[in-house]
């Protein structure tokens, strides 16, 4: 073995195609750029999002971010807040009457924060799995 005979394994290296070096290269004449136009010229590029003078998509869309409007009037209620309600069946109206959620609330989700000391009956509210377990362990029930 000599240093001047070392070479990579056959097939492991590929020679880069030489664009614009004649029709035998496969990409001669226009070198894959087509005929005329901005992209055919040297230095012919435009900024990302440019649409030829038309108002670009990122400027046509409103700039208000994303906040789910569906969840706009959804409120979370903790388990220890439910103890403040004195009605037998706790639903949306019962929580509004007890001033736990505002009048604008359209849906409520009960989350497992705090403790439940008495048996509660919950109807028509969204509820997490842990909160449901806590209510059922305290002798209460959840009605869908």
Secondary structure, 3 states (H helix, E strand, C coil): CCHHHCCCCCCCCCCCCCCCCCHHHCCCCCCCCCCCCHHHCCCCCCCCCCECCECCHHHHCCCCCCCCCCCCCEEEEEHHHHCCCCCCEECHHHHHHCCCCCCCCCEEEEECCCCCCCCCEEECCEECHHHHHHHHHCCCEEEC
